[in-house]
Amino acid sequence: MSLCRYEELLLSLPEEVKADRYCHQLLDALSVLADDMYAAGPVKMSKKKLIQVLSVMKPFELQVPDVKAAVKVRLGRPGLH
């Protein structure tokens, strides 16, 4: 069985990052989100909803490879940078 992305993230983080109070709070929130997403299974998102979600993201969040790939696939723009 392969690891989910959340588990991969945890394994890749140094202990001092995991021990940081703010990072720990964020990781707890991500854990809940990961559990919910795993339980719900794959979700298809409309272009309108994707644009709404992207509009509240910070510029550095938009550079995450998974986000960039999702935008390319959903908006059908393979050359998007």
C-alpha positions in Angstrom: 0.0 0.0 0.0 1.4 3.4 -1.0 1.7 6.3 1.4 -0.8 9.2 1.0 0.7 12.6 0.4 0.1 13.7 4.0 2.2 10.7 5.3 4.9 11.5 2.7 4.9 15.1 3.9 5.3 14.0 7.6 8.2 11.7 6.7 10.0 14.4 4.8 9.8 17.1 7.5 12.6 17.5 10.0 11.7 16.9 13.6 12.2 20.6 14.6 9.6 21.6 12.0 7.1 19.1 13.4 7.8 20.3 16.9 7.2 24.0 16.1 3.9 25.1 17.6 2.5 26.8 14.5 3.6 24.0 12.2 2.1 21.4 14.5 -1.3 23.3 14.4 -1.1 23.3 10.6 -0.2 19.7 10.4 -3.1 18.8 12.7 -5.5 20.7 10.4 -3.9 19.0 7.3 -4.4 15.6 9.0 -8.1 16.2 9.4 -8.4 17.4 5.8 -6.4 14.4 4.6 -8.7 12.1 6.5 -11.8 13.8 5.1 -10.5 13.7 1.6 -9.5 10.0 1.9 -13.0 9.2 3.1 -14.7 11.1 0.4 -12.6 9.7 -2.4 -11.8 11.5 -5.7 -13.7 14.7 -6.3 -14.4 16.4 -9.6 -14.5 20.2 -9.3 -16.2 22.6 -11.7 -14.0 25.2 -13.4 -16.0 27.9 -11.5 -15.3 26.3 -8.1 -11.6 25.8 -9.0 -11.3 29.5 -9.8 -13.0 30.4 -6.5 -10.6 28.2 -4.6 -7.6 29.6 -6.5 -8.7 33.2 -5.9 -8.1 32.9 -2.2 -4.7 31.2 -2.4 -1.5 33.0 -1.8 1.0 33.2 -4.7 3.4 30.7 -3.2 0.6 28.2 -2.7 -0.2 28.4 -6.4 3.4 27.2 -7.2 2.9 23.8 -5.5 3.3 21.2 -8.2 0.0 19.4 -7.3 -1.9 22.7 -7.6 -0.3 23.6 -10.9 -1.1 20.1 -12.3 -4.7 20.3 -11.2 -5.1 23.7 -12.8 -3.5 22.4 -16.1 -5.8 19.4 -16.1 -9.0 21.0 -15.1 -8.6 24.1 -17.3 -7.2 22.1 -20.2 -4.2 24.4 -20.6 -1.1 22.1 -20.9 1.2 25.0 -21.5 0.2 26.9 -18.4 3.2 28.0 -16.3 
